[in-house]
């Protein structure tokens, strides 16, 4: 029986359930989260995390470059990337 009116119950072979359960445990998430990731985009939680870390590193680098430019007086940096020529 589903725990919510927004959920439904499905039946899967035991072997598939065990594989999903093991993957969820390895990723530190739930079986529904693993299924949703596989169905919607095929990425695991770790893959999403890796992409986010990569994007954050890029943003961090860009912010440092902008701060270095403004401190060195090379040119003023606008909050608008188009106006600042980036």
TIGU-475174 format. One record per residue: residue number from 0; residue in one letter; x, y, z of N, C-alpha, C in turn. Coordinates in steps of 0.2 Angstrom, whole numbers, plus 5000, padded with zeros to 4 digits. Layout:
BEGIN
+-----+-----+------+------+------+-------+-------+-------+------+------+------+
:   n : res : n_c1 : n_c2 : n_c3 : ca_c1 : ca_c2 : ca_c3 : c_c1 : c_c2 : c_c3 :
+-----+-----+------+------+------+-------+-------+-------+------+------+------+
: NUM :   a :    X :    Y :    Z :     X :     Y :     Z :    X :    Y :    Z :
...
+-----+-----+------+------+------+-------+-------+-------+------+------+------+
% end
This chain:
BEGIN
+-----+-----+------+------+------+-------+-------+-------+------+------+------+
:   n : res : n_c1 : n_c2 : n_c3 : ca_c1 : ca_c2 : ca_c3 : c_c1 : c_c2 : c_c3 :
+-----+-----+------+------+------+-------+-------+-------+------+------+------+
:   0 :   x : 5004 : 4994 : 5000 :  5000 :  5000 :  5000 : 5004 : 5006 : 5000 :
:   1 :   x : 5003 : 5011 : 4995 :  5007 :  5017 :  4995 : 5006 : 5021 : 5001 :
:   2 :   x : 5011 : 5025 : 5003 :  5011 :  5029 :  5009 : 5008 : 5036 : 5008 :
:   3 :   x : 5006 : 5038 : 5001 :  5004 :  5044 :  5000 : 4999 : 5043 : 4994 :
:   4 :   x : 4994 : 5048 : 4993 :  4990 :  5048 :  4987 : 4994 : 5049 : 4981 :
:   5 :   x : 5000 : 5052 : 4981 :  5004 :  5054 :  4975 : 5008 : 5048 : 4973 :
:   6 :   x : 5008 : 5042 : 4976 :  5012 :  5037 :  4975 : 5008 : 5031 : 4973 :
:   7 :   x : 5012 : 5026 : 4969 :  5008 :  5020 :  4967 : 5013 : 5014 : 4969 :
:   8 :   x : 5011 : 5008 : 4969 :  5015 :  5003 :  4970 : 5016 : 4999 : 4964 :
:   9 :   x : 5022 : 4997 : 4963 :  5023 :  4993 :  4957 : 5027 : 4986 : 4959 :
:  10 :   x : 5026 : 4981 : 4955 :  5030 :  4975 :  4957 : 5036 : 4974 : 4952 :
:  11 :   x : 5041 : 4972 : 4955 :  5047 :  4971 :  4951 : 5050 : 4964 : 4953 :
:  12 :   x : 5054 : 4961 : 4949 :  5057 :  4954 :  4951 : 5062 : 4956 : 4956 :
:  13 :   x : 5062 : 4950 : 4961 :  5066 :  4951 :  4967 : 5074 : 4953 : 4965 :
:  14 :   x : 5076 : 4950 : 4960 :  5083 :  4952 :  4958 : 5084 : 4959 : 4956 :
:  15 :   x : 5079 : 4962 : 4953 :  5080 :  4969 :  4951 : 5079 : 4973 : 4958 :
:  16 :   x : 5074 : 4971 : 4962 :  5073 :  4975 :  4968 : 5080 : 4975 : 4972 :
:  17 :   x : 5083 : 4969 : 4973 :  5089 :  4969 :  4977 : 5095 : 4973 : 4974 :
:  18 :   x : 5095 : 4973 : 4967 :  5100 :  4978 :  4964 : 5099 : 4985 : 4965 :
:  19 :   x : 5092 : 4987 : 4965 :  5090 :  4994 :  4966 : 5092 : 4996 : 4974 :
:  20 :   x : 5090 : 4991 : 4978 :  5091 :  4992 :  4985 : 5099 : 4993 : 4986 :
:  21 :   x : 5103 : 4989 : 4983 :  5110 :  4989 :  4984 : 5113 : 4996 : 4982 :
:  22 :   x : 5110 : 4998 : 4976 :  5113 :  5004 :  4973 : 5110 : 5010 : 4977 :
:  23 :   x : 5104 : 5010 : 4980 :  5102 :  5015 :  4984 : 5106 : 5016 : 4990 :
:  24 :   x : 5108 : 5010 : 4993 :  5112 :  5010 :  4999 : 5119 : 5013 : 4998 :
:  25 :   x : 5122 : 5011 : 4992 :  5128 :  5013 :  4990 : 5128 : 5021 : 4989 :
:  26 :   x : 5123 : 5023 : 4987 :  5122 :  5031 :  4985 : 5120 : 5035 : 4991 :
:  27 :   x : 5118 : 5031 : 4996 :  5115 :  5034 :  5002 : 5108 : 5038 : 5001 :
:  28 :   x : 5104 : 5034 : 4997 :  5098 :  5037 :  4995 : 5092 : 5032 : 4995 :
:  29 :   x : 5087 : 5033 : 4992 :  5081 :  5028 :  4993 : 5080 : 5025 : 4986 :
:  30 :   x : 5076 : 5019 : 4986 :  5075 :  5016 :  4980 : 5071 : 5020 : 4975 :
:  31 :   x : 5066 : 5024 : 4977 :  5062 :  5028 :  4973 : 5067 : 5034 : 4969 :
:  32 :   x : 5072 : 5036 : 4973 :  5076 :  5041 :  4971 : 5081 : 5038 : 4965 :
:  33 :   x : 5083 : 5032 : 4966 :  5087 :  5029 :  4961 : 5083 : 5027 : 4955 :
:  34 :   x : 5077 : 5025 : 4956 :  5072 :  5024 :  4950 : 5071 : 5031 : 4946 :
:  35 :   x : 5070 : 5036 : 4950 :  5068 :  5042 :  4946 : 5074 : 5045 : 4943 :
:  36 :   x : 5080 : 5044 : 4945 :  5086 :  5046 :  4942 : 5087 : 5042 : 4936 :
:  37 :   x : 5086 : 5035 : 4936 :  5087 :  5031 :  4930 : 5082 : 5032 : 4925 :
:  38 :   x : 5076 : 5034 : 4927 :  5071 :  5035 :  4922 : 5072 : 5042 : 4919 :
:  39 :   x : 5073 : 5047 : 4923 :  5073 :  5054 :  4920 : 5079 : 5056 : 4916 :
:  40 :   x : 5085 : 5054 : 4919 :  5091 :  5056 :  4916 : 5097 : 5051 : 4916 :
:  41 :   x : 5096 : 5045 : 4919 :  5101 :  5040 :  4919 : 5107 : 5042 : 4923 :
:  42 :   x : 5107 : 5047 : 4927 :  5112 :  5049 :  4931 : 5111 : 5047 : 4938 :
:  43 :   x : 5117 : 5045 : 4942 :  5116 :  5043 :  4949 : 5117 : 5049 : 4953 :
:  44 :   x : 5116 : 5049 : 4959 :  5117 :  5055 :  4964 : 5124 : 5057 : 4964 :
:  45 :   x : 5129 : 5052 : 4963 :  5136 :  5054 :  4963 : 5138 : 5058 : 4957 :
:  46 :   x : 5135 : 5056 : 4951 :  5136 :  5059 :  4945 : 5133 : 5066 : 4945 :
:  47 :   x : 5127 : 5067 : 4948 :  5125 :  5074 :  4949 : 5129 : 5078 : 4953 :
:  48 :   x : 5131 : 5075 : 4959 :  5136 :  5078 :  4964 : 5142 : 5080 : 4960 :
:  49 :   x : 5145 : 5076 : 4956 :  5151 :  5077 :  4953 : 5151 : 5083 : 4948 :
:  50 :   x : 5145 : 5084 : 4944 :  5144 :  5089 :  4940 : 5143 : 5096 : 4944 :
:  51 :   x : 5139 : 5095 : 4949 :  5139 :  5101 :  4953 : 5145 : 5104 : 4956 :
:  52 :   x : 5149 : 5099 : 4958 :  5156 :  5101 :  4961 : 5160 : 5105 : 4956 :
:  53 :   x : 5160 : 5102 : 4950 :  5163 :  5105 :  4944 : 5161 : 5112 : 4942 :
:  54 :   x : 5154 : 5113 : 4942 :  5151 :  5119 :  4941 : 5153 : 5124 : 4946 :
:  55 :   x : 5153 : 5122 : 4952 :  5155 :  5127 :  4958 : 5162 : 5129 : 4958 :
:  56 :   x : 5167 : 5124 : 4956 :  5174 :  5126 :  4955 : 5175 : 5131 : 4949 :
:  57 :   x : 5171 : 5130 : 4944 :  5171 :  5135 :  4938 : 5169 : 5142 : 4941 :
:  58 :   x : 5163 : 5142 : 4944 :  5161 :  5148 :  4947 : 5166 : 5152 : 4952 :
:  59 :   x : 5168 : 5148 : 4956 :  5173 :  5150 :  4961 : 5179 : 5153 : 4957 :
:  60 :   x : 5182 : 5150 : 4952 :  5187 :  5152 :  4948 : 5185 : 5159 : 4945 :
:  61 :   x : 5180 : 5159 : 4942 :  5177 :  5165 :  4939 : 5177 : 5171 : 4944 :
:  62 :   x : 5174 : 5170 : 4949 :  5174 :  5175 :  4955 : 5180 : 5178 : 4957 :
:  63 :   x : 5185 : 5173 : 4958 :  5192 :  5175 :  4959 : 5195 : 5179 : 4954 :
:  64 :   x : 5194 : 5178 : 4948 :  5197 :  5181 :  4942 : 5194 : 5188 : 4942 :
:  65 :   x : 5187 : 5189 : 4943 :  5184 :  5195 :  4943 : 5186 : 5200 : 4949 :
:  66 :   x : 5187 : 5196 : 4955 :  5190 :  5200 :  4961 : 5197 : 5202 : 4960 :
:  67 :   x : 5201 : 5198 : 4957 :  5208 :  5200 :  4955 : 5208 : 5206 : 4950 :
:  68 :   x : 5204 : 5206 : 4945 :  5204 :  5211 :  4940 : 5202 : 5218 : 4944 :
:  69 :   x : 5197 : 5218 : 4948 :  5194 :  5224 :  4951 : 5199 : 5226 : 4956 :
:  70 :   x : 5203 : 5222 : 4960 :  5208 :  5224 :  4965 : 5214 : 5227 : 4961 :
:  71 :   x : 5216 : 5224 : 4955 :  5222 :  5227 :  4952 : 5221 : 5233 : 4948 :
:  72 :   x : 5214 : 5235 : 4948 :  5213 :  5241 :  4944 : 5213 : 5241 : 4937 :
:  73 :   x : 5213 : 5235 : 4934 :  5214 :  5234 :  4927 : 5208 : 5237 : 4923 :
:  74 :   x : 5202 : 5236 : 4926 :  5196 :  5238 :  4923 : 5190 : 5237 : 4928 :
:  75 :   x : 5186 : 5241 : 4928 :  5180 :  5240 :  4933 : 5176 : 5234 : 4930 :
:  76 :   x : 5173 : 5231 : 4935 :  5169 :  5225 :  4933 : 5162 : 5226 : 4935 :
:  77 :   x : 5158 : 5225 : 4930 :  5151 :  5226 :  4931 : 5148 : 5220 : 4933 :
:  78 :   x : 5142 : 5221 : 4936 :  5138 :  5215 :  4939 : 5135 : 5211 : 4932 :
:  79 :   x : 5135 : 5215 : 4927 :  5132 :  5212 :  4921 : 5137 : 5209 : 4917 :
:  80 :   x : 5138 : 5203 : 4916 :  5143 :  5200 :  4912 : 5144 : 5202 : 4905 :
:  81 :   x : 5138 : 5204 : 4902 :  5138 :  5207 :  4895 : 5142 : 5213 : 4895 :
:  82 :   x : 5140 : 5218 : 4900 :  5143 :  5224 :  4900 : 5150 : 5224 : 4902 :
:  83 :   x : 5152 : 5219 : 4905 :  5159 :  5219 :  4907 : 5164 : 5216 : 4902 :
:  84 :   x : 5161 : 5213 : 4897 :  5164 :  5210 :  4892 : 5166 : 5203 : 4893 :
:  85 :   x : 5163 : 5199 : 4897 :  5164 :  5192 :  4899 : 5160 : 5188 : 4894 :
+-----+-----+------+------+------+-------+-------+-------+------+------+------+
% end
